[in-house]
Amino acid sequence: MGEVRGGGVDTMFDEYDGDGGDDGHHSERRPPRRRRGWRIAIVGVLFLGLLVVGGVAGYLAFLNNTVSDNVSYEPLLPEEETPVTTQDGTMLPVPVERPEAAGDALNYLVIGTDSRDLDVERGRSDVIILMHISDDRERVDLIHFPRDYFVDIPGSSRPNKINAAYSIGGAPLLVETIQPLVGVPIDSVVIFNFESFKAMTDAVGGVEVNVAEASPGFPEGTMRMDGETGLEFVRERYALSQGDISRGQRQQAFMKAVMLKVLSRETLTNPARLSEVVDAATKNLTVDENLDMSEMRSLAFSMRGVRGNDIHFETAPWTGVGSDDVAGSIVVPAQEQLLQLTEHLQNDTMAEYTDDVSPQTGFSN
């Protein structure tokens, strides 16, 4: 395979480096890492791991031991939340209460980081996904927040990129930042590094991916990919029509392909393959202290009927890209449409949610 593309400096969607503003020419900018593009696809590891753990009763004890040995537990939820003051001076309520209309719907924050070891370094939040699981456990919505989404951050005197929250205050501050945006509480947090999803792709023997937008080496249509090919596929942005946004959609397509392969009879009835998938899915997984094995098993069992058509992907609504004097290149939220998203999350009616505002081509603004 040729050299992997997309590892250079991103001139349109620059990564926040934790040192304040980022205009694409920061003198202390961290050099790009080979795995920084492996973003949205990694979120599927948690969901797939939970489904697999609950899917085959004969392997429950073995899978429990595997997951218990692999998963790390950390305090990822905020102990005491900081009030958020919006740009217009509005003080948002803390904490965010669970709406009665949501029933027992769950909201997980899934973070993909480039850190190899969270005990050594926090890394950067290359994946920020809100996973909404419906009250009846029959639908899953994965809502991607672009890393340059321009938002209010608790304790900060001005808005910044959403991934700045993680760079500054880790998972707890990112939780505090996202909850007011979506109007629902975050129940648990999950953090991945970038090896799990690649390993799991190879563990299932590769996947068939729908390539909706062609790029060099990836013609439009269905294409079979292993972990390394998938990594190259989801890292491309320069050849895509909407840059980082299009890459997010491409990564969602790859993630769905892996989900379907893991949930297939071919995987679930193959003991060797199944154990390899569970091991790959959980080996580089860190969760908050509330999400113990009992909770995982219960959730997995309740979602045993979920299939590919029940998994839905959205992007947090946006109007275009812009520039900020401190933050540099930013993705501008569509505030009115974001309120619509909030309403559907609060009422657990995501099946009725549509987004006709976010640009379908180009970058607007």
C-alpha positions as CSV (number, residue, x, y, z in Angstrom):
1,M,0.0,0.0,0.0
2,G,1.2,3.5,-0.9
3,E,1.9,6.2,1.6
4,V,-1.1,7.1,3.7
5,R,-2.5,10.5,2.8
6,G,-3.9,13.2,5.0
7,G,-1.2,13.4,7.7
8,G,-0.2,17.0,7.0
9,V,-1.3,20.3,8.6
10,D,-5.0,20.8,8.0
11,T,-5.4,24.3,6.7
12,M,-9.2,24.4,6.9
13,F,-9.9,22.5,10.2
14,D,-6.8,23.0,12.3
15,E,-6.4,21.0,15.5
16,Y,-6.5,22.9,18.8
17,D,-3.2,22.2,20.5
18,G,-4.1,23.2,24.1
19,D,-2.0,26.3,24.1
20,G,-4.8,28.9,23.3
21,G,-5.6,30.0,19.8
22,D,-4.8,28.1,16.7
23,D,-4.6,29.9,13.4
24,G,-2.8,27.2,11.6
25,H,0.6,28.9,12.1
26,H,1.2,28.5,15.8
27,S,4.9,28.3,16.6
28,E,4.3,25.6,19.2
29,R,2.0,23.5,17.2
30,R,2.4,19.8,17.9
31,P,3.5,17.8,14.8
32,P,0.7,15.8,13.3
33,R,0.6,12.1,14.3
34,R,0.1,9.3,11.9
35,R,-3.2,8.2,13.6
36,R,-4.9,11.6,14.1
37,G,-7.3,11.0,11.2
38,W,-8.8,7.8,12.8
39,R,-11.7,9.6,14.3
40,I,-15.4,8.9,14.1
41,A,-15.1,5.2,13.2
42,I,-13.5,4.4,16.6
43,V,-16.8,5.1,18.4
44,G,-18.3,1.9,17.1
45,V,-15.9,-0.2,19.3
46,L,-18.0,0.5,22.5
47,F,-21.3,-0.2,20.9
48,L,-20.1,-3.4,19.1
49,G,-18.3,-4.6,22.2
50,L,-21.5,-4.2,24.3
51,L,-23.6,-6.0,21.8
52,V,-21.1,-8.9,21.4
53,V,-20.8,-9.3,25.1
54,G,-24.6,-9.7,25.4
55,G,-25.1,-11.7,22.3
56,V,-23.7,-15.2,23.0
57,A,-24.6,-16.7,26.4
58,G,-22.3,-19.7,26.1
59,Y,-19.3,-17.4,26.1
60,L,-20.5,-15.0,28.9
61,A,-17.9,-16.0,31.5
62,F,-15.0,-16.0,29.1
63,L,-16.0,-12.7,27.6
64,N,-16.5,-11.2,31.1
65,N,-13.0,-12.1,32.0
66,T,-11.6,-10.7,28.7
67,V,-13.5,-7.4,29.2
68,S,-12.6,-7.1,32.9
69,D,-8.9,-7.6,32.1
70,N,-8.9,-5.1,29.3
71,V,-11.2,-2.2,30.4
72,S,-9.8,0.6,32.6
73,Y,-11.9,2.8,34.9
74,E,-11.3,6.5,35.5
75,P,-13.3,9.4,37.0
76,L,-14.4,10.9,33.7
77,L,-17.6,12.6,34.8
78,P,-17.5,16.1,36.5
79,E,-17.6,16.1,40.3
80,E,-19.0,19.6,40.5
81,E,-20.3,21.3,37.4
82,T,-19.4,24.9,36.5
83,P,-22.2,27.2,35.2
84,V,-22.0,28.2,31.6
85,T,-22.4,31.8,30.4
86,T,-23.3,32.1,26.8
87,Q,-22.1,34.8,24.4
88,D,-25.3,36.8,25.0
89,G,-24.8,36.7,28.8
90,T,-27.3,34.0,29.5
91,M,-26.5,31.7,32.5
92,L,-27.4,28.1,31.7
93,P,-28.7,25.9,34.5
94,V,-26.4,23.4,36.2
95,P,-26.7,20.5,36.4
96,V,-28.7,19.5,33.3
97,E,-31.7,17.6,34.4
98,R,-33.1,14.4,32.7
99,P,-36.3,15.4,31.0
100,E,-39.3,13.3,32.0
101,A,-40.3,12.8,28.4
102,A,-37.0,11.1,27.7
103,G,-38.0,8.1,29.9
104,D,-35.0,5.8,30.3
105,A,-33.1,7.0,27.2
106,L,-29.4,7.0,27.7
107,N,-26.7,9.4,26.5
108,Y,-23.0,8.3,26.3
109,L,-20.2,10.6,25.4
110,V,-17.6,8.7,23.3
111,I,-14.2,10.2,22.9
112,G,-11.5,9.1,20.5
113,T,-8.0,10.2,21.5
114,D,-4.5,9.9,20.0
115,S,-3.0,9.1,23.4
116,R,-1.4,5.7,23.7
117,D,-1.6,5.8,27.5
118,L,-4.0,8.1,29.3
119,D,-1.9,7.7,32.5
120,V,1.0,9.4,30.6
121,E,-0.8,12.0,28.4
122,R,-4.4,13.1,27.8
123,G,-3.9,13.4,24.0
124,R,-6.3,15.2,21.7
125,S,-10.0,14.5,21.2
126,D,-10.1,13.5,17.5
127,V,-13.5,11.9,18.0
128,I,-16.4,13.5,19.9
129,I,-19.7,11.5,19.6
130,L,-22.9,11.7,21.5
131,M,-24.4,8.2,21.5
132,H,-28.2,8.4,22.2
133,I,-29.9,5.1,23.0
134,S,-33.7,5.2,22.9
135,D,-35.9,4.4,25.8
136,D,-37.1,1.2,24.1
137,R,-33.5,0.2,23.3
138,E,-34.5,-0.2,19.6
139,R,-32.7,2.8,18.1
140,V,-29.2,4.2,18.4
141,D,-28.2,7.7,17.2
142,L,-24.6,8.7,16.9
143,I,-24.2,12.5,16.7
144,H,-20.8,13.7,15.6
145,F,-19.5,17.0,16.9
146,P,-16.8,18.4,14.5
147,R,-13.6,19.0,16.5
148,D,-13.7,22.7,15.5
149,Y,-17.3,23.3,16.5
150,F,-17.3,26.8,18.1
151,V,-19.0,26.6,21.5
152,D,-19.1,28.1,25.0
153,I,-16.8,26.4,27.5
154,P,-17.5,26.5,31.3
155,G,-14.9,28.7,33.1
156,S,-13.8,30.4,29.8
157,S,-14.5,34.0,29.1
158,R,-14.9,33.4,25.4
159,P,-16.1,30.6,23.0
160,N,-13.6,28.2,21.6
161,K,-13.4,25.0,19.6
162,I,-15.1,22.1,21.3
163,N,-12.0,20.0,21.4
164,A,-10.3,22.7,23.4
165,A,-12.5,21.7,26.3
166,Y,-10.9,18.2,26.4
167,S,-7.4,19.7,25.9
168,I,-7.9,22.1,28.8
169,G,-9.9,20.0,31.3
170,G,-10.2,16.4,30.0
171,A,-13.4,14.4,29.8
172,P,-15.1,16.1,32.7
173,L,-14.9,19.6,31.1
174,L,-16.0,18.2,27.8
175,V,-19.1,16.7,29.5
176,E,-19.8,20.1,31.0
177,T,-19.5,21.7,27.6
178,I,-21.7,19.3,25.7
179,Q,-24.6,18.9,28.2
180,P,-25.9,22.5,27.8
181,L,-25.7,22.1,24.0
182,V,-27.9,19.0,23.9
183,G,-30.1,19.7,26.9
184,V,-29.7,16.1,28.3
185,P,-27.3,14.7,30.9
186,I,-24.4,12.6,29.9
187,D,-24.8,9.2,31.7
188,S,-21.4,7.7,31.0
189,V,-18.1,8.5,29.2
190,V,-16.0,6.1,27.1
191,I,-12.5,6.9,25.8
192,F,-10.6,5.0,23.0
193,N,-7.2,5.2,21.5
194,F,-6.7,4.5,17.8
195,E,-5.7,0.8,17.7
196,S,-8.9,-0.9,18.7
197,F,-11.0,-0.3,15.6
198,K,-8.3,-1.2,13.2
199,A,-7.6,-4.5,15.1
200,M,-11.3,-5.3,15.2
201,T,-11.7,-4.7,11.4
202,D,-9.0,-7.4,10.8
203,A,-10.6,-9.6,13.5
204,V,-13.8,-9.9,11.5
205,G,-11.9,-10.6,8.3
206,G,-12.4,-7.2,6.6
207,V,-15.6,-5.3,5.7
208,E,-17.6,-4.2,2.6
209,V,-17.8,-0.4,2.6
210,N,-20.0,1.9,0.5
211,V,-17.7,4.6,-1.0
212,A,-20.2,7.4,-1.7
213,E,-17.6,10.0,-2.8
214,A,-14.6,8.8,-4.8
215,S,-11.0,9.8,-4.0
216,P,-7.6,8.5,-5.3
217,G,-7.5,4.7,-4.7
218,F,-11.1,4.6,-3.6
219,P,-13.6,4.5,-6.6
220,E,-17.2,5.1,-6.0
221,G,-19.2,2.0,-5.1
222,T,-18.7,-1.0,-2.7
223,M,-15.1,-1.8,-1.7
224,R,-13.7,-4.5,0.5
225,M,-11.3,-3.1,3.2
226,D,-9.0,-4.5,5.9
227,G,-7.9,-2.4,8.9
228,E,-5.0,-0.7,7.1
229,T,-7.0,0.1,4.0
230,G,-9.9,1.4,6.2
231,L,-7.4,3.7,8.1
232,E,-6.3,5.2,4.8
233,F,-10.0,5.6,3.7
234,V,-11.1,7.4,6.8
235,R,-8.1,9.7,6.9
236,E,-8.6,11.4,3.5
237,R,-10.0,14.9,3.5
238,Y,-8.2,17.0,0.9
239,A,-9.8,15.2,-2.0
240,L,-13.3,15.3,-0.5
241,S,-15.9,18.0,-1.3
242,Q,-16.5,19.2,2.3
243,G,-13.1,18.4,3.8
244,D,-13.4,17.4,7.4
245,I,-17.2,17.1,7.3
246,S,-17.1,14.8,4.3
247,R,-14.4,12.7,6.1
248,G,-16.8,12.4,9.0
249,Q,-19.5,11.0,6.8
250,R,-17.0,8.6,5.2
251,Q,-15.9,7.4,8.6
252,Q,-19.6,6.8,9.5
253,A,-20.0,4.6,6.5
254,F,-17.0,2.6,7.5
255,M,-18.2,2.2,11.1
256,K,-21.6,1.0,9.9
257,A,-19.9,-1.6,7.7
258,V,-17.9,-2.9,10.7
259,M,-21.0,-2.9,12.9
260,L,-23.0,-5.0,10.4
261,K,-20.1,-7.5,10.1
262,V,-19.7,-7.9,13.9
263,L,-23.5,-8.5,14.2
264,S,-23.6,-11.0,11.4
265,R,-24.2,-14.7,12.0
266,E,-20.7,-15.3,10.4
267,T,-19.1,-13.6,13.4
268,L,-21.5,-14.4,16.3
269,T,-21.4,-18.2,15.5
270,N,-17.6,-18.4,15.2
271,P,-16.1,-18.8,18.7
272,A,-12.5,-18.0,17.7
273,R,-13.5,-14.9,15.7
274,L,-15.9,-13.7,18.4
275,S,-13.3,-13.9,21.1
276,E,-10.8,-12.0,18.9
277,V,-13.4,-9.3,18.2
278,V,-14.3,-8.8,21.9
279,D,-10.6,-8.6,22.8
280,A,-9.9,-6.0,20.1
281,A,-13.0,-4.0,21.0
282,T,-12.1,-3.6,24.7
283,K,-8.3,-3.7,24.9
284,N,-7.8,0.1,24.6
285,L,-11.0,1.1,26.4
286,T,-11.4,3.5,29.4
287,V,-14.8,4.2,30.9
288,D,-16.1,6.2,33.8
289,E,-16.5,4.4,37.2
290,N,-20.3,4.2,36.9
291,L,-20.2,1.9,33.8
292,D,-19.3,-1.4,35.4
293,M,-19.6,-4.9,34.0
294,S,-23.1,-5.4,35.3
295,E,-24.3,-2.2,33.6
296,M,-22.6,-3.3,30.3
297,R,-24.2,-6.7,30.4
298,S,-27.6,-5.3,31.1
299,L,-27.4,-2.8,28.3
300,A,-26.1,-5.3,25.9
301,F,-28.9,-7.7,26.6
302,S,-31.6,-5.0,26.3
303,M,-30.2,-4.1,22.9
304,R,-29.8,-7.6,21.5
305,G,-32.4,-6.8,18.8
306,V,-30.6,-3.8,17.3
307,R,-29.5,-4.2,13.7
308,G,-28.0,-2.1,11.0
309,N,-31.2,-0.2,10.1
310,D,-31.6,0.8,13.7
311,I,-28.3,2.7,13.8
312,H,-28.5,6.3,12.6
313,F,-25.8,8.9,12.1
314,E,-26.0,12.7,12.4
315,T,-23.6,15.6,12.5
316,A,-24.2,18.4,15.0
317,P,-25.9,21.1,12.8
318,W,-23.6,23.8,11.3
319,T,-23.9,26.7,8.9
320,G,-20.4,26.8,7.5
321,V,-16.8,27.4,8.4
322,G,-15.3,30.7,9.7
323,S,-12.4,32.2,11.5
324,D,-11.9,33.5,15.0
325,D,-9.0,35.8,16.1
326,V,-8.0,33.3,18.9
327,A,-9.3,29.9,17.9
328,G,-8.4,30.2,14.1
329,S,-10.5,28.1,11.7
330,I,-13.9,27.1,13.2
331,V,-17.1,25.3,12.3
332,V,-20.0,27.6,13.0
333,P,-23.0,26.0,14.8
334,A,-26.5,26.4,13.4
335,Q,-28.1,27.6,16.6
336,E,-31.8,27.3,15.7
337,Q,-31.3,23.8,14.3
338,L,-29.3,22.8,17.4
339,L,-32.3,23.7,19.4
340,Q,-34.4,21.3,17.3
341,L,-31.8,18.6,17.9
342,T,-32.0,19.3,21.7
343,E,-35.8,19.0,21.6
344,H,-35.7,15.6,19.9
345,L,-33.1,14.3,22.4
346,Q,-35.1,15.6,25.3
347,N,-38.3,13.9,24.1
348,D,-36.6,10.8,22.7
349,T,-38.0,11.4,19.3
350,M,-34.8,11.2,17.2
351,A,-36.7,9.2,14.6
352,E,-38.5,12.4,13.7
353,Y,-35.4,14.6,13.6
354,T,-34.3,16.1,10.2
355,D,-31.6,18.6,9.4
356,D,-32.2,20.7,6.3
357,V,-29.9,23.5,7.4
358,S,-26.4,22.1,7.4
359,P,-24.7,22.5,4.0
360,Q,-24.8,19.5,1.8
361,T,-22.1,20.8,-0.6
362,G,-19.3,23.3,-0.1
363,F,-18.7,25.2,3.2
364,S,-21.1,28.2,3.0
365,N,-20.1,31.3,5.0
